[in-house]
């Protein structure tokens, strides 16, 4: 899985739409959109921090 796929899965697992997700992490909407569409590369360290925050704050919905 590349960072784009992991990001999309993370957003899906939180149950948030793109706007909510961007607001939650304090990232501009257009940046999240570009990452998900593959127009820009997301820094690996940032993805790790987002995964950490999501796990610590227990926002990932279980299936």
C-alpha positions in Angstrom: 0.0 0.0 0.0 1.3 3.4 -0.8 0.7 6.6 1.3 -2.2 7.7 -0.9 -4.0 4.3 -0.3 -3.3 4.4 3.4 -4.6 8.0 3.6 -7.8 7.1 1.8 -8.3 4.0 4.0 -7.7 6.1 7.2 -10.3 8.7 6.1 -12.8 5.9 5.3 -12.1 4.2 8.6 -12.9 7.4 10.5 -16.2 7.7 8.8 -15.5 11.4 8.0 -16.0 13.1 4.7 -13.0 15.0 3.2 -14.0 18.3 4.7 -14.4 16.9 8.2 -11.1 15.0 7.9 -9.2 18.1 6.7 -10.7 20.2 9.5 -10.0 17.5 12.2 -6.3 17.4 11.3 -5.9 21.1 10.5 -4.9 20.5 6.9 -6.3 22.6 4.0 -9.1 20.8 2.2 -7.3 21.2 -1.2 -4.1 19.6 0.2 -6.0 16.5 1.4 -7.8 16.3 -2.0 -4.5 16.5 -3.9 -3.0 13.8 -1.7 -6.0 11.5 -2.3 -6.0 12.1 -6.0 -2.3 11.5 -6.3 -1.6 15.1 -7.5 0.8 15.7 -4.6 3.0 13.4 -2.5 2.2 13.3 1.2 5.2 13.3 3.6 5.6 9.9 5.2 6.2 11.5 8.7 2.8 13.3 8.5 0.9 10.1 7.6 2.5 8.4 10.6 1.5 11.3 12.9 -2.1 11.2 11.5 -2.3 7.5 12.1 -1.0 7.9 15.6 -3.4 10.7 16.5 -6.4 8.7 15.1 -5.4 5.7 17.1 -4.7 7.6 20.3 -8.0 9.5 20.1 -9.9 6.4 19.1 -11.7 7.9 16.1 -11.2 4.9 13.9 -14.5 3.1 13.6 -14.4 -0.7 13.9 -16.2 -2.9 11.4 
